[in-house]
Amino acid sequence: MRYILLDRITQLSPPEVAHGIKCVSLSDDIFADHFPGFPVLPGALILESLAQLAGVLLEATMRLRGRHDLHALLTMADRVKFRHVVRPGDRLELEARVERVTEDGGQAQAWARNEGKVVSEAQLSFAFAQVTNPAVLAKRREYLNIWLTGSAEEP
């Protein structure tokens, strides 16, 4: 099972900010077990959705600097807070803001909101790994195109 926890990136403005959406659906596999009769999106998956958005933002920032071969890997989550329960039918509005980025990695502050209320926030740290496998690079471009345009085709 893969956890692609971004449905759409609505704004990608490196090196500053990215906004995205995660629509929580009862059909998501996790709700079969978490929790029967009271489906709740696990905090770890909210954190992963924030990390995916922040990672895309940091990678886009490095592409502006000519580094198209770097993949952001989450290394640390600090000051993580879960303020409200996320349930099926909720639409998470995600935001990530770059705090710093170098060729070694970066940090971003991230928030998840539902109906304007912050449900989670975290400071996320990443390391960069160099990716040279053409198949992996192509798959990453495909996901980015889907997140930005809704289509796997290059714009």
Order of alpha helices (4+ residues) and beta strands (2+ residues): beta-beta-alpha-beta-beta-beta-beta-alpha
